[in-house]
Amino acid sequence: MVKPIVPVKAGDVVRLKKAHPCGVNEWEITRIGADIGLRCCGCDRRVMLVRSEFDRRYKEHISHV
């Protein structure tokens, strides 16, 4: 079963299924493309996820830009 691409924009804050080791599971989107750039809202750590991995981990939107 193919999961649809989640429509997101840079600046959106999203919640992922698993929490970051700092304990927060809210992330700000910083970059869109084949990879998704994310910044942890708790500790400001930056990570890059492949688009398919992001779509699999995505849970919900917290805020839109």
C-alpha positions in Angstrom: 0.0 0.0 0.0 1.4 3.4 -1.1 1.2 6.2 1.4 0.3 9.6 -0.1 2.7 12.5 0.0 1.9 14.8 2.9 1.4 18.5 1.7 3.8 20.6 3.8 5.5 24.0 3.3 8.7 25.4 4.8 7.8 27.0 8.2 5.1 24.5 9.1 5.3 22.8 12.5 4.4 19.1 12.4 4.2 16.3 14.9 6.0 13.0 14.1 5.1 9.6 15.6 8.3 9.1 17.6 9.7 11.7 20.0 13.3 13.0 19.6 15.7 11.9 22.3 15.2 15.4 24.0 11.5 14.3 24.6 9.8 16.6 22.0 8.0 15.3 18.9 7.3 18.7 17.3 9.4 19.7 14.3 9.6 22.8 12.1 10.1 22.2 8.4 13.1 24.1 7.1 13.6 22.6 3.6 11.4 20.9 1.1 12.5 18.7 -1.8 13.6 15.1 -2.2 14.7 15.4 1.4 12.9 17.2 4.1 14.9 19.5 6.5 13.6 19.5 10.0 14.5 21.5 13.2 13.5 20.1 16.6 11.3 22.6 18.5 12.9 21.4 21.8 16.6 21.4 21.3 17.1 23.1 17.8 18.8 20.0 16.4 18.6 19.9 12.6 18.0 16.6 10.7 17.3 15.6 7.1 14.8 12.9 6.3 14.2 11.3 2.9 10.7 12.2 1.7 9.4 8.7 2.0 10.7 8.3 5.6 9.1 11.7 6.5 5.7 10.6 5.0 5.9 7.4 7.0 6.7 9.1 10.4 4.3 12.0 9.9 1.4 12.2 12.4 -0.3 15.7 12.2 0.1 19.4 11.6 0.5 21.7 14.6 0.6 25.0 12.6 0.6 26.2 9.0 2.5 29.2 7.6 
